């Protein structure tokens, strides 16, 4: 059986302040976060709250084979940054 997409990809949502991660909206994004910086957003700060999957725990009885079990994260973590001009990094 294939794992559910929510077990592989992170869930995330945008916030104005990292303290807002406890206020989870009804609809969240799933998958890799998209580019949050537009062309006009140079030096603009952004934050998102991400619930990352903890990965898979493999159990085996010495046979080398096991059962993959997902371990879900229980909390959204704040991730913040600032938009930069990639041309200015030269």
C-alpha positions in Angstrom: 0.0 0.0 0.0 1.4 3.4 -1.0 1.6 6.1 1.7 -0.8 9.0 1.7 0.5 12.2 0.1 0.2 14.0 3.5 2.7 11.5 5.0 5.3 12.3 2.4 5.0 16.1 1.7 4.8 18.8 4.3 1.7 20.8 5.1 2.2 24.5 5.4 0.4 27.9 5.4 1.5 31.5 5.3 1.4 33.8 8.3 2.4 37.4 9.1 4.2 36.5 12.4 5.8 33.3 13.5 3.7 33.3 16.7 0.6 32.6 14.5 1.5 28.9 13.9 -1.0 27.8 16.5 -3.9 29.3 14.5 -4.1 26.7 11.8 -6.6 27.6 9.1 -9.2 25.1 7.8 -7.4 24.7 4.5 -3.6 24.3 4.4 -1.2 23.8 1.5 0.4 20.4 0.8 3.7 19.8 -0.9 6.9 21.8 -1.2 6.4 25.5 -0.4 6.2 27.6 -3.5 8.3 30.7 -4.1 6.9 33.3 -1.7 9.0 36.2 -3.1 7.7 38.1 -6.1 9.8 40.4 -8.3 8.8 43.4 -6.3 9.3 41.8 -2.8 13.0 42.5 -2.3 13.9 42.8 1.4 10.3 41.8 2.4 10.1 39.4 5.3 7.9 36.3 5.0 6.9 33.5 7.4 5.2 30.2 7.0 4.3 27.5 9.3 5.2 24.0 8.3 4.2 20.6 9.6 6.9 18.2 8.4 6.4 14.5 8.3 8.8 12.8 10.7 9.7 10.2 8.2 9.2 6.5 8.4 10.2 4.0 11.1 11.2 0.6 9.9 10.8 -2.3 12.2 12.2 -5.7 11.4 12.8 -9.0 13.1 16.4 -9.5 11.9 15.2 -10.6 8.5 16.2 -7.3 6.8 12.5 -6.7 5.9 10.2 -4.5 7.9 7.0 -2.5 7.9 7.2 1.2 7.2 5.1 3.2 9.6 4.6 6.9 9.2 5.2 9.1 12.2 3.3 12.3 11.9 4.5 15.6 13.3 2.2 17.0 15.9 2.9 20.7 15.5 3.5 23.4 12.9 6.9 25.1 13.1 7.6 28.7 12.0 10.0 29.3 9.2 10.8 32.9 8.3 13.1 34.6 5.8 13.6 37.7 3.7 13.3 38.0 0.0 16.6 38.8 -1.7 17.6 39.9 -5.2 19.5 37.0 -6.7 21.4 39.4 -9.0 22.8 41.3 -6.0 24.5 38.1 -4.7 27.3 38.3 -7.3 
